[in-house]
Amino acid sequence: MVSVTLVRGDITEQSVDAVVNAANSSLLGGGGVDGAIHRKGGPEILAACRALRASHYGKGLRTGQAVATTAGRLPARWVIHTVGPVWSATEDRSDLLASCYRESLRVADELGAETVAFPAISTGIYGWPIDDGARIAIDTVRSTSTEVREVRLVVFDHNAFGIFEDQLSGS
């Protein structure tokens, strides 16, 4: 069974096999976690993403899917890019959010990654409520069959840390 740990900090500083990027479908960088990973990882990540767009992902990466690239200058070996859903009050997109975690773990297994750091996918600019996002992240990671030994859930602020901590302890 995978060990799930919670870290308050910067996902770009995690020394793990793979860092998960909450990417947009273009794979060409953006704001939030995506922008931070591209800035700190350097041009190698963008070059790898452009190569993906020129080959298998000409129309971009679909929501809920995942694909890996080099991690460039990050202290990780790979970046696993996944596109989270935008939260909707009128349509349940929980399955797409769960798919981001499952597909990222599937890609991690293909790479042979044993340690993976995840951000709180879709809970930033995509508007997913943090408490529900934490529940989906933890439930999905715990219920997905994987060879990954450690999943780090990396959150940036104190409030998100408390919410994830409550979810992890079953409150």
Summary of the structure (lengths in Angstrom):
residues: 171
radius of gyration: 14.6
end to end distance: 21.0
largest distance: 45.8
contacts: 571
relative contact order: 0.22
helix: 40%
strand: 19%
